[in-house]
Amino acid sequence: MKLKEAYENYSYNNIGQFRALSETLGYKTEYHDGSYLFHKGDDSIQLSLDEIRSKAKENRNEQRAEESKEKVCSFFDKNKANEPSYIEELRKKGISVIRWNDIKGENKDGFTIIDHNRKVCYTGQELYEYAHNTGNLLDGKGTKLEKGIMSDLMDIGEKKGKLRMSENGISVFYRKETLTIPDRMLGHKLNKTEKERLLHGDIVPLDTKRGTIMLQVDKDLNSVIVRSSKEIKIPNVIGKTEEYDGYKLTKADKYLLANGHTLESKLMHSKDGYILADISLTDDKKGIQFSNIQSITEGKAHELIKEMRPKLEAVNPVIENKISADKGRDMDSEFKEAVGKRDFETIDKLREDGYKPSEDYIRGVGKQLNLSDNEMKEVQKIFQVKPDELSEHQKQAAKLLDAASVGNFRVIQDIQKTGYQITQNDIKAMRENGVQENTIIAVQKIFGLENKGKTLGDVKLASSPKPDNTKEMARPIANTVNKMFNDL
């Protein structure tokens, strides 16, 4: 190709890039009083500096430049960019690399890339910036980072580290020799419990102005990192429809889910109606999965919602629980409020302020506010209270009480099939914990326990017989799984 044709058709930014283009076409350059003479054999062309600048502005094609960068990123190896043999290899692919060591030294902008296939020129710095912003590693293999996902440990220069693509381009995380848990992360002061959980390897959620973030110690990097929403995806609400606001996840729920625990018997709504289900994260922590699914009637769901409201109101700040500064703090009320919110951070701050509730009070508040076993253990751990070692009978009794509290008759039937013998103490515990009388009657019938003396619930049941909802409440799990949550 003659230089005159290249002058008219190539896209270049400046005089330097045009000179580089002329060099790749075999032309020699001489400068005379504001103009360049380019010659190769019998062919020559003289162009003033102004003519070259004007044509560069006229020919500039950003679309071709972007297309070229994306293509070059798929095979360019930045670690070989200075090797003559590699430059020759690129030339065979229609890519010329012209270095300007006399002008730029070893700077990464010290070379020009000329894509003869797309007739476009740009600097090495432009290529590197494009790669940085799009997640291309320029490793000769076309490796491209997935946005928000941490790479494997690799050699980065002379150090070990990992890379992650974000809105701002590629971030580098170098391996540290010594693990240090910082006092603050993103403006949040880490308390003792959060630091201990990080050292233990747990994923720790933090509430920040940017929303809930997840912290974890990366064992490869030996440092605390923020896990992105692409790596751990936990929604704020599950099972929301026009009819029901769904189950709103607390900070404690997110902590338990992120660390592999299951949230048991949560009320949700799907296109097929109300259900109770256990919630957990998928193995890759990028989705929600459900188990032990049980459909319930709309009436029962509304009863559960009605029962939940006083407990939700109990965890919100109320005027009666606020004690004026001159009378001191009501730390029992603060503790109860924090437990209701599953706010382990506030609970730990209460401990740091010298609050020491009794073991019985901790268990009583936990029982009153329906803490799960895992949540109870977290509170006990903060105050260094050893969890009770329950006998098998006690475990079954606790499981029965939990199931009766939410009307989970499938679990109640499973307990009955194990041979568990229900006692009047179980019935008493149900009444003390607010289990509805009709539910208690149903539990008694399942276990064949004769009820001496009619209660108000018995009278209602005798005068207004209710249909047997057992079949509805034990709907085939497979059918429910196949149809549920299409609208999430």
Salt bridges, closest charged atoms under 4 A:
GLU8 OE2 - LYS4 NZ 3.52
GLU8 OE1 - LYS55 NZ 3.02
GLU30 OE1 - HIS32 NE2 3.29
GLU30 OE2 - HIS39 NE2 3.09
ASP50 OD1 - ARG53 NH1 3.46
GLU58 OE2 - LYS55 NZ 3.50
GLU62 OE2 - ARG60 NE 3.44
GLU66 OE2 - LYS69 NZ 3.37
GLU70 OE2 - LYS144 NZ 3.87
GLU88 OE2 - ARG91 NH2 2.57
ASP115 OD2 - ARG118 NH1 2.96
ASP155 OD1 - LYS160 NZ 2.93
ASP183 OD1 - LYS195 NZ 2.60
GLU194 OE1 - HIS188 NE2 3.46
GLU194 OE2 - LYS251 NZ 3.95
ASP202 OD1 - HIS200 ND1 3.38
ASP218 OD2 - LYS162 NZ 2.99
ASP220 OD2 - LYS162 NZ 3.14
GLU231 OE1 - ARG164 NH1 3.08
GLU231 OE1 - ARG227 NE 3.64
GLU243 OE1 - HIS269 NE2 3.48
GLU298 OE2 - HIS302 NE2 3.87
GLU303 OE1 - LYS300 NZ 3.87
GLU334 OE1 - ARG329 NH2 2.66
GLU337 OE2 - LYS341 NZ 3.37
GLU345 OE2 - HIS188 NE2 3.53
GLU345 OE1 - LYS251 NZ 2.77
GLU345 OE2 - LYS349 NZ 3.39
ASP348 OD1 - ARG351 NE 3.07
GLU352 OE2 - ARG351 NH2 3.94
ASP353 OD2 - ARG329 NH1 3.10
GLU359 OE1 - ARG363 NH2 3.28
ASP360 OD1 - ARG363 NH1 3.75
GLU375 OE1 - ARG342 NE 3.31
GLU378 OE1 - ARG197 NH2 2.56
ASP388 OD2 - ARG363 NE 2.78
ASP414 OD2 - ARG410 NH1 3.10
GLU437 OE2 - ARG431 NH2 2.63
